[in-house]
Amino acid sequence: MSEQVERIKTLIIGSGPAGYTAAIYASRADLKPVMYTGMEPGGQLTTTTEVDNFPGYPEGIDGPTMMMQLQQQAERFGTDVRIGMVTAVDFSDEIGGLHKITVDDSKFIEAETVIISTGASAKYLNIPSEQRLRGGGVSACAVCDGFFYKGQEVAIVGAGDTAAEEASYLANICKKVTMLVRKDHMRASKAMQHRVNSIDNIEIRYNTEVDEVLGDQVVEGIRIVDNQTGEKEEISVTGLFIAIGHKPNTDIFKGQLDMDETGYIITQPKSTKTNKPGVFASGDAQDKIYRQAVTAAGTGCMAALDAERYLAAVESKEMMAS
Ligand SMILES: Cc1cc2nc3c(=O)[nH]c(=O)nc-3n(C[C@H](O)[C@H](O)[C@H](O)COP(=O)(O)OP(=O)(O)OC[C@H]3O[C@@H](n4cnc5c(N)ncnc54)[C@H](O)[C@@H]3O)c2cc1C
């Protein structure tokens, strides 16, 4: 184990749209940010082909290219982008205190400010055919990918409020939406259930699970199974949306930062401030409502501005005291 401790002004944890946007702002403000990319450099968008809704790309752009360009933009202003995983944190409670961070269990950093942008991971069914066709018709984001299935027949798996909301979003675009609910009832609120039940082109199938996603390169259909009778049936769809929840990548911050019951970091209203001074949270790690690249980027910008203002306030306090 290396004993050396590196001291820095700003540490950015995570390299998705939130992290890179924070990096662009922080490096332009001379905070000399160091970023650790984590296990998925570029974040969730590197798992998708087409990003059609990020402003500034009239023809759309593929996710990996967009993230490479964001990295180049951050590096142009001096962000130090490093491959590595933050494995432990010990945040200070003091204003102006140093936050202790361990990277890959072997490197030690003390940072005056920390910007968390560790994102969230969509949950999948984890059947082999579903994993094979991710990006080929299987998607975990209806708002992102629904448009590609305009006028077509799709299915959505899930029973909560998000699934119900995504089903009604898809019903506006697609010819038919088959909603697959594992139990004999939905978890969604009564209001959301009422909404999906009143939409003509949504068919809800209870006690139903996906047995297999059909298709070689792209989704051509799904085989579903009635979990009460064991009866199987193939239905023809071109898209399968998985809406069974997300898991924020925040386990390493447990016990240190305030979180909601599902692990999303709680930030102060209209701010990225957490309960620890000098620690800011951005992107999907603190947002279970919007979960879009552009909103992640927006909060990444906010986090860098919040960090800059925090450092300026600490500095002026130190000057007053000296
Ligand atoms: C298939 C798919 C398609 C999508 N399509 C679109 C779209 O078309 N348009 C759109 O706006 N949104 C889309 N989204 C949503 C969008 O990708 C997310 O909202 C956005 O990426 C969130 O950005 P983020 O920066 O918060 O986190 P993420 O992109 O999730 O990035 C998190 C980063 O944190 C890193 N990390 C995690 N833990 C650690 C750690 N301990 N140490 C260091 N690093 C760590 C990861 O390696 C990763 O780099 C899509 C999502 C998916 C899954």
The ligand as an SDF file (V2000), in Angstrom:
LIG
                    3D

 53 58  0  0  0  0  0  0  0  0999 V2000
  -29.5850    2.2570  -22.6090 C   0  0  0  0  0  0  0  0  0  0  0  0
  -29.7110    3.6980  -22.1710 C   0  0  0  0  0  0  0  0  0  0  0  0
  -29.9840    4.6690  -23.1160 C   0  0  0  0  0  0  0  0  0  0  0  0
  -30.0820    6.0010  -22.7220 C   0  0  0  0  0  0  0  0  0  0  0  0
  -30.3390    6.9220  -23.6850 N   0  0  0  0  0  0  0  0  0  0  0  0
  -30.4450    8.2260  -23.3230 C   0  0  0  0  0  0  0  0  0  0  0  0
  -30.7170    9.2270  -24.3070 C   0  0  0  0  0  0  0  0  0  0  0  0
  -30.8750    8.9350  -25.4910 O   0  0  0  0  0  0  0  0  0  0  0  0
  -30.8120   10.5150  -23.8760 N   0  0  0  0  0  0  0  0  0  0  0  0
  -30.6720   10.8630  -22.5600 C   0  0  0  0  0  0  0  0  0  0  0  0
  -30.7420   12.0530  -22.2430 O   0  0  0  0  0  0  0  0  0  0  0  0
  -30.4130    9.9430  -21.6140 N   0  0  0  0  0  0  0  0  0  0  0  0
  -30.3070    8.6310  -21.9640 C   0  0  0  0  0  0  0  0  0  0  0  0
  -30.0820    7.6840  -21.0020 N   0  0  0  0  0  0  0  0  0  0  0  0
  -29.9670    8.1200  -19.5910 C   0  0  0  0  0  0  0  0  0  0  0  0
  -28.5690    8.6980  -19.3670 C   0  0  0  0  0  0  0  0  0  0  0  0
  -27.6150    7.7830  -19.8300 O   0  0  0  0  0  0  0  0  0  0  0  0
  -28.3450    8.9920  -17.8950 C   0  0  0  0  0  0  0  0  0  0  0  0
  -29.3670    9.8260  -17.4060 O   0  0  0  0  0  0  0  0  0  0  0  0
  -27.0010    9.6930  -17.6930 C   0  0  0  0  0  0  0  0  0  0  0  0
  -25.9520    8.9260  -18.2410 O   0  0  0  0  0  0  0  0  0  0  0  0
  -26.7200    9.9370  -16.2070 C   0  0  0  0  0  0  0  0  0  0  0  0
  -25.4730   10.5440  -16.1310 O   0  0  0  0  0  0  0  0  0  0  0  0
  -24.5900   10.5270  -14.8190 P   0  0  0  0  0  0  0  0  0  0  0  0
  -23.4030   11.3340  -15.1520 O   0  0  0  0  0  0  0  0  0  0  0  0
  -25.3920   10.9010  -13.6510 O   0  0  0  0  0  0  0  0  0  0  0  0
  -24.1710    9.0110  -14.5700 O   0  0  0  0  0  0  0  0  0  0  0  0
  -23.7420    7.7820  -15.4680 P   0  0  0  0  0  0  0  0  0  0  0  0
  -23.8230    8.0390  -16.9150 O   0  0  0  0  0  0  0  0  0  0  0  0
  -24.5050    6.6290  -14.9040 O   0  0  0  0  0  0  0  0  0  0  0  0
  -22.2070    7.6170  -15.0970 O   0  0  0  0  0  0  0  0  0  0  0  0
  -21.8140    7.2210  -13.8240 C   0  0  0  0  0  0  0  0  0  0  0  0
  -20.3050    7.1650  -13.7840 C   0  0  0  0  0  0  0  0  0  0  0  0
  -19.8870    6.9480  -12.4470 O   0  0  0  0  0  0  0  0  0  0  0  0
  -18.8320    6.0070  -12.4420 C   0  0  0  0  0  0  0  0  0  0  0  0
  -18.7560    5.4180  -11.1110 N   0  0  0  0  0  0  0  0  0  0  0  0
  -19.6950    4.7280  -10.4200 C   0  0  0  0  0  0  0  0  0  0  0  0
  -19.2140    4.3580   -9.2200 N   0  0  0  0  0  0  0  0  0  0  0  0
  -17.9440    4.8530   -9.1410 C   0  0  0  0  0  0  0  0  0  0  0  0
  -16.9190    4.8040   -8.1480 C   0  0  0  0  0  0  0  0  0  0  0  0
  -17.0900    4.1740   -6.9840 N   0  0  0  0  0  0  0  0  0  0  0  0
  -15.7190    5.4130   -8.4100 N   0  0  0  0  0  0  0  0  0  0  0  0
  -15.5250    6.0750   -9.5880 C   0  0  0  0  0  0  0  0  0  0  0  0
  -16.4670    6.1550  -10.5530 N   0  0  0  0  0  0  0  0  0  0  0  0
  -17.6600    5.5430  -10.3310 C   0  0  0  0  0  0  0  0  0  0  0  0
  -19.1660    5.0540  -13.5710 C   0  0  0  0  0  0  0  0  0  0  0  0
  -18.0210    4.3500  -14.0110 O   0  0  0  0  0  0  0  0  0  0  0  0
  -19.6740    6.0530  -14.6160 C   0  0  0  0  0  0  0  0  0  0  0  0
  -18.5950    6.6000  -15.3300 O   0  0  0  0  0  0  0  0  0  0  0  0
  -29.9450    6.3520  -21.3620 C   0  0  0  0  0  0  0  0  0  0  0  0
  -29.6610    5.3750  -20.3990 C   0  0  0  0  0  0  0  0  0  0  0  0
  -29.5330    4.0600  -20.7910 C   0  0  0  0  0  0  0  0  0  0  0  0
  -29.2070    2.9970  -19.7590 C   0  0  0  0  0  0  0  0  0  0  0  0
  1  2  1  0
  2  3  1  0
  2 52  2  0
  3  4  2  0
  4  5  1  0
  4 50  1  0
  5  6  2  0
  6  7  1  0
  6 13  1  0
  7  8  2  0
  7  9  1  0
  9 10  1  0
 10 11  2  0
 10 12  1  0
 12 13  2  0
 13 14  1  0
 14 15  1  0
 14 50  1  0
 15 16  1  0
 16 17  1  0
 16 18  1  0
 18 19  1  0
 18 20  1  0
 20 21  1  0
 20 22  1  0
 22 23  1  0
 23 24  1  0
 24 25  2  0
 24 26  1  0
 24 27  1  0
 27 28  1  0
 28 29  2  0
 28 30  1  0
 28 31  1  0
 31 32  1  0
 32 33  1  0
 33 34  1  0
 33 48  1  0
 34 35  1  0
 35 36  1  0
 35 46  1  0
 36 37  1  0
 36 45  1  0
 37 38  2  0
 38 39  1  0
 39 40  1  0
 39 45  2  0
 40 41  1  0
 40 42  2  0
 42 43  1  0
 43 44  2  0
 44 45  1  0
 46 47  1  0
 46 48  1  0
 48 49  1  0
 50 51  2  0
 51 52  1  0
 52 53  1  0
M  END
$$$$
